[in-house]
Amino acid sequence: MAKNIIRFDNVSKFFEDVRILKEINLNIKENEFFTLLGPSGCGKTTILRIIGGFDFPSSGSIFFEDKNITDLTPNQLNLNTVFQKYALFPHLNVYENISFGLKVKKVSENIIRKKVSEILELVHLNNYEKRDISSLSGGQQQRVAIARALVNEPKVLLLDEPLSALDLKMRKNMQIELKKVQRELGITFVYVTHDQEEALTMSDRLAVLNNGTIQQIGDPIDIYNEPINKFIANFIGESNIVTGTMLQDKLVCLANKEFICVDFGFERNESVDVVIRPEDVKVFSYDDTCHDNYNKNSLDGIVKSVIFKGVHYEMIINANNISWMVHSTYMFEKNSNVKIIIMPNDIHIMRK
């Protein structure tokens, strides 16, 4: 089992009278891709800055490999940071940018050449050594910034929304490349983003933050499939969230009908929130017989709107006085009568 490399113990942060972080407890494991995810102003960048020594907590402690680093500055830590703005030196070429930190450390030129050559190959910028920074695309500049950080062989690389300036296609390509680099080097990446899809795609684990507190920590599948509250269910992907009542273990009443589910451990008649992802709602034409075995978990509805989204159709279906968002590769005509089916495994119960 991987050991912890970074630990936050009850870390809080105030700017004057404004609380930015509240009693953060967090463990980041060695060699994992860990993401801090949340909306703007939730505190994720503040956590990154505290790890990097650019800021200090108002209370609590931070540990790096069990050593207290709460009061240490960036030059005293074995980590590097890639910022949203790459902060490359425009007057230096690619080789000079990447080798800058090694030259400051007075590493011999032979070793510098070897290390720069290796890191350029890793980020797919072979033969770019002499190129001016201004001649590079955004994606290439981002690779240079990452190479400059990695050439110093940090134990942890901090990344503050490094892909936000790239176009959609380049961003998706770089997500794959970054994950590949992290796996090949086997070092810890701590990544900040507000992009849910990006976090789910790249992370081994992620922490979802809101209003300076950690709402949930887990792997992407757990976070997506088992959100613990309304905020996470709404923030991670799209959801149908309805009020329900747990009648007993594995039986919930929602939309004025009993549904079989798989959740248990709730009080009888406990009021709950029920999360159902749009892609998990099955839709059949009203006269289709293939749904006969699922009547226990089905509702009759009417299609109110249909939008083509490229990979699927997004439909709003009114059933039992609830507007259900449904994602399907099959289109049903507006105003057509349909039956929607929600299987037990696709019903996720959250406490109020």
N, C-alpha and C positions, 0 to 999 in steps of 0.2 A: 504493500500500500504506500502511495506517495506521501512523503512528509510535507508538513506546512513550511512554506518559505516566507510568507508574509502573514502577520497576525495583527488585527486591530482589537484592542481591549477597551470597550466603553469609550470610544472616541467621540467627542463633541467639538463643534466649531461654531464660534460666534463672530460675526463682523459687527462691531459695536453692539447694538441690542438685538440684532437679527440672528436667529439661530439658523445655521446652514446645515449642520449635521447633528443628529441626536443619538448619542450612545450607540455608535456603530460597533458591532462585534462581527468580525469577518476573518475567515481563514482562506488563504490562497495557496494552493498546493504547488509543489515543485513540478516543473515541466508541463503545466497545463495552460490552456488558452482560456483565460478567465475574462469575462466581459461585465462591465458596469453599464447597465441599461436603464434609461429613464428619460422623461421629458426634460426640456430646458429648465434649469434652475432647481433640479432635484438634489444636487449635491455630488453627482458622479465625478465631475472634473475636480472638485475640491478634494475628494478622496484620492484621486490620482496625484494631485499636486502634493498632498501630504506624504504619500508613499515616496515621491521623488525628492522630498526635502525642500520643495519650493514654497511650502507653507507649513505651519505648525498648528497642532490641535490646541483648543482652549482647555481641554481636559482629556484624560485617557492616555494610552500608550500604544506605540507601534513597534513591532518586533520584526526583524529580518534574520532568518535562521536562528531564532531564539535570542538574538542580540537586540537590546533596546536601542532603537534608532530615532526616537521621538524628536531629539534636538539636533540631529545631524543634517548637514546641508548637502546639496547634490554632489559636490566634489568628494564627499566622504563616503559615498554609497556606490556599490557595485551594480549600477543599473544605468540605463540610458532612456531618453524620451524622444519620441517622434511626435511633433506637434501638428495641429491642424494646418498651420502655415509652416511650411517645411523649413524655413529659416536657413536656406542654403546660401552660401557666399557667392554672389553673382560675379565677382571678379576672379573667382577660381574655377578651374575646369573640374570635370567629374573626379578625376584621380586626386586632385588637390583637396576637394571637398571631403572625400572619403578618408583620406590619409591625415587630415588635419589633427584629429585627436591623438593619433599615434605619434605624430611629430611633436606635439606638446609634451607627450610623455617621454620624448627623446628615445623612441624605439629606432633601431638601426634601419637604414634604408633598404637593405636586403630583405629584412623581415616585413617591412611595410609593403614592399612590392609584392611579396608572396601573399600576404593577408588581403591586400586590395584585389589582387587577381582572383583569389578564391571567392571573395564575397561578391565580386562582379559577376562571376559565373553563377553563383547561387541566385542572384536577382535578375539573371538573364540580361545583363548589360555588357557582355563581352565586347571588346573593341570600342567601347565608348569612353575610354580614359581621357582622351584629349578634347572631348566635346565640351563646348561652352554650355553652361547651365541654361542660358536663355534660348538655346536651340532645341531644348528637350520638351517633349510633351508633358502634360500634367502627370500622367502615369509614370513616365520615366523619371521625372523629378522626385516623385514619391518613392520610387525604388532607390534613388540615390540617397535620400534622407534615411531610409531604412538601412541601407548598406553602411552609411556613416555611423549609425548607432550600433549595428551588429559587429562591425570590424573591431570594436573595443572589447568584444566577448563579455558582455554583461550577463549576470545571472538572471536578470529580469529586464524585459523591454516594456516600457510604458508607451501606449499609443493613444493620443487624444484626438478622436474623430479624424484619422488621417486620410480617409477616403471621401470626405464630404465635398471636396472641391471637384471631384471627378464626375464625368457623365455616367449615366446608368450602366451602360455596357462595360465601360472601363472599370467601374466600381465592382461589378460582379466578377469580372476577370481577376481583379486584384484581391478580392475576398479569397478566391481559390489559391492564388499565389501566396498570400500571407499565411494561410493555414499550412500550406506545403512547406514554406520556409520554417515555420515554427516547429513542425514535426521533424524536419531534417536536422535542425540544430538542437532540438530537445531542451530549449530554455523556456522559462515562464514568460508568457505574454499577458499583460494586463491592458485591456482594450476598453475604451470609452466610446459609446455611441448612443444616439437616440433612435436609431433605425432598427426596428424589431426584426425584420427579415435578416438583416446583416448579423445581428446577435445570434439568432437561431441557426444560421448557416455556419458560423465560424467557431462557436464556443464549445468547449468541453463542459463548462459550467458558467452560469451567469447569475448576477444579483440584480434584481429589479428594484429600483429606488423611486420614492416619491416623497416630496416634502422633507428631505433630509433623513429619511429612515429607510432601512432595507425592508421591503415588503415580502420578498421570497427569494430563496437561493436554491438552485437545482440545475439539473441538466436540461437542455432545450426541450426534450420530449416531456419531461415532468412539468416544466413551466407552462408549456402550451396546453397539455392535456389535463393537468390538474391545478389550475390557478386557485389560490387560496382565498381570493377576495375579488370584488367587483372591479377594482382598479386594474388588477393584472389581467383579468378576463377581457376587459375593454382595451387595454393598452397593447396586449400581445395578440395580434390578429384581430379578427372580427368575431363577434359572439351574439347569440340570442341569450339574453339574461332575463329570466322570468321568476316571479315569486312562487314558491311552492311550500308544501307541508309534508314532512316525513311522517307518513302514517305508521310505518314500522320499518325495520331493517329491510332494505331492498324494495321498498314500495313508496313512491312519492306521488302526491297529488299536485298536478300543475295543469293550467288551462282548464280547470274544472273537470279533470279526468285523472284516473289512477294510471300510473306508468310503472312498469317494472324497471328497476335500476340495479346497480351493483354496490351501491354505497350502504354503509351500516355504521353503527356506533352513535347514532343521533337519538335524542329523546323522542318518544312518541308524540306526534302532533307538533313537533318543533318547526317553527317557521324558518325557511331556508331560501337561499338564492340558487337557482338552477341555471347552469351554463350549458348551452348546446351550440357547437360550432356550425356555421352555415353549410360546410361541406359534409357534415354528418347527418343532415336531414335528407332522407330518401323521399323521392317524389314519384308517384305513379298516377297514371290517368285514372279517373274515378271508376271506370268499368274494367280495369285490369285485375285479373284474378290472382296474380302472383303475390299479392299482399294479404291473401286470406289468412295466412298463419300468423300475421302480425297485428291483428285488429286490436289486441290489448294495448299496443303502443302506437296507435294510429289516430289521426284526426282528419276530418273532412275539411277541405279548404277551397278558396278561390284565388287564382293568380291575379294580382293587382297590378304588377309591373314586371317588365322583363328588360334587362340591360345586358348587351354582349360585352364581356370583359376580355376577350382574346382567348384565354385558356378555358373559360367557363362562362355560363350565363348566370347572372345574378337576378334572382326573382324575389319579389315580396309576395308572400302568400298569407292571406288572412284566414285564420282557423281558430275557432273558439274565442273570438274577440281579441286575438293577439296577431300582430304582424310579424311573421317569421321571415328572416332573411335566409335564402337558400342558394347555395352554389351547386350547379349541376352542369355536366357536359351535354345534357339533353334540354331542349327548349320546350316549354309548354306555353301555349298561346295565352295572351292576356284575356282575362275573364273566363278561362276554362276551369271546369271543376276538377280538382285533383284530390288525392289522398296523400298526406305526408306521414312518414313512419320514422320514429326515433328509437333506435335499438338501445337496449339497456346499457351497453358499454359506452354509448355516446352521451349519456346523461351524467353530468358532473355536478355534484351537490356541494355547495359552500355554506358554511355557517354565516349567519347574519353578522 
